[in-house]
Amino acid sequence: MPKTGYFHNGVPIPVPPGDVLELGKKILEPVFLVLFFDTKRTWQWLPNHKLETLGVDDAVDQSKLLESKKASERKAVKKAFDKALIHRSKVMGEPLPEFIVSDSESAT
């Protein structure tokens, strides 16, 4: 994997730190490397049963966005979710989902 990263559709694709890649070599079960869109941009190796596809089914997305009991956590999850969908739409060359466009328009 390149140390400098690369671009896809003009969007920079981040490269995981070396220590994260080394950790993945030590894990025996099948895992996927996940970049979280939290404030620290955390990388983590996760097994398939810990992953859920988001951005496909609105009902699943809404249930995940409301899962936390704390308003501050729900707000952080919503912000990370929006960042992830924006990144995906740029990488895939797709338009932004309507609810993100309307959220950003109402914020201005």
C-alpha positions as CSV (number, residue, x, y, z in Angstrom):
1,M,0.0,0.0,0.0
2,P,1.4,3.4,-0.9
3,K,2.5,5.6,2.0
4,T,1.3,8.8,0.3
5,G,-2.2,7.7,-0.6
6,Y,-3.9,8.2,-3.9
7,F,-6.9,9.9,-5.5
8,H,-10.0,8.5,-6.9
9,N,-12.3,10.8,-8.9
10,G,-10.1,13.6,-7.5
11,V,-10.9,12.6,-3.9
12,P,-7.9,11.8,-1.6
13,I,-8.2,8.3,-0.3
14,P,-6.5,8.1,3.2
15,V,-3.8,5.6,3.9
16,P,-3.8,3.9,7.3
17,P,-0.9,4.3,9.6
18,G,1.8,1.6,9.5
19,D,1.1,0.4,13.1
20,V,-2.6,-0.2,12.1
21,L,-1.5,-2.3,9.1
22,E,1.0,-4.3,11.2
23,L,-1.8,-5.0,13.8
24,G,-3.9,-6.4,11.0
25,K,-1.3,-9.0,10.2
26,K,-1.5,-10.4,13.7
27,I,-5.3,-10.9,13.7
28,L,-6.2,-14.5,12.9
29,E,-9.9,-14.2,12.1
30,P,-11.1,-12.5,8.8
31,V,-11.4,-8.8,9.4
32,F,-12.0,-5.5,7.5
33,L,-10.1,-2.3,8.0
34,V,-12.5,0.5,8.7
35,L,-11.9,4.2,8.7
36,F,-14.3,6.0,11.1
37,F,-15.4,9.5,10.2
38,D,-15.2,10.6,13.8
39,T,-13.2,13.7,14.9
40,K,-10.0,11.7,15.2
41,R,-10.5,9.7,11.9
42,T,-9.9,6.4,13.8
43,W,-8.9,3.2,12.0
44,Q,-10.0,-0.2,13.4
45,W,-10.0,-3.8,12.2
46,L,-13.5,-5.3,12.6
47,P,-15.0,-8.7,11.9
48,N,-17.9,-9.0,9.5
49,H,-20.5,-9.5,12.2
50,K,-19.6,-6.0,13.6
51,L,-20.3,-4.3,10.3
52,E,-23.5,-2.9,8.9
53,T,-24.1,-1.3,5.6
54,L,-25.2,2.3,6.0
55,G,-26.5,4.8,3.5
56,V,-28.7,2.1,1.7
57,D,-31.8,1.7,3.9
58,D,-33.2,4.8,5.5
59,A,-34.9,2.9,8.3
60,V,-31.6,1.2,9.3
61,D,-29.8,4.6,9.1
62,Q,-32.4,6.3,11.3
63,S,-32.3,3.6,13.9
64,K,-28.5,3.8,14.1
65,L,-28.6,7.6,14.3
66,L,-31.0,7.5,17.2
67,E,-29.4,4.5,19.0
68,S,-27.5,6.6,21.6
69,K,-29.3,7.9,24.7
70,K,-27.1,11.1,24.9
71,A,-27.9,14.0,22.6
72,S,-24.2,14.9,22.2
73,E,-23.4,11.4,21.0
74,R,-26.3,11.4,18.6
75,K,-25.1,14.7,17.2
76,A,-21.5,13.3,16.8
77,V,-22.8,10.2,15.1
78,K,-25.0,12.3,12.7
79,K,-22.0,14.5,11.9
80,A,-19.7,11.5,11.2
81,F,-22.5,9.8,9.2
82,D,-22.9,12.9,7.0
83,K,-19.2,13.1,6.4
84,A,-19.0,9.5,5.4
85,L,-21.9,9.9,2.9
86,I,-20.4,13.0,1.5
87,H,-17.0,11.2,1.0
88,R,-18.7,8.2,-0.6
89,S,-20.7,10.4,-3.0
90,K,-17.5,12.3,-4.0
91,V,-15.5,9.1,-4.5
92,M,-18.3,7.4,-6.5
93,G,-19.1,10.6,-8.5
94,E,-22.7,10.5,-7.2
95,P,-24.9,13.5,-6.1
96,L,-25.3,14.1,-2.4
97,P,-28.3,12.4,-0.8
98,E,-31.2,14.8,-0.5
99,F,-31.3,14.9,3.3
100,I,-27.7,16.1,3.4
101,V,-28.2,18.7,0.8
102,S,-31.3,20.0,2.7
103,D,-29.4,19.9,6.0
104,S,-26.5,22.0,4.6
105,E,-28.9,24.5,3.0
106,S,-30.8,25.0,6.2
107,A,-27.5,25.5,8.1
108,T,-26.5,28.5,5.9
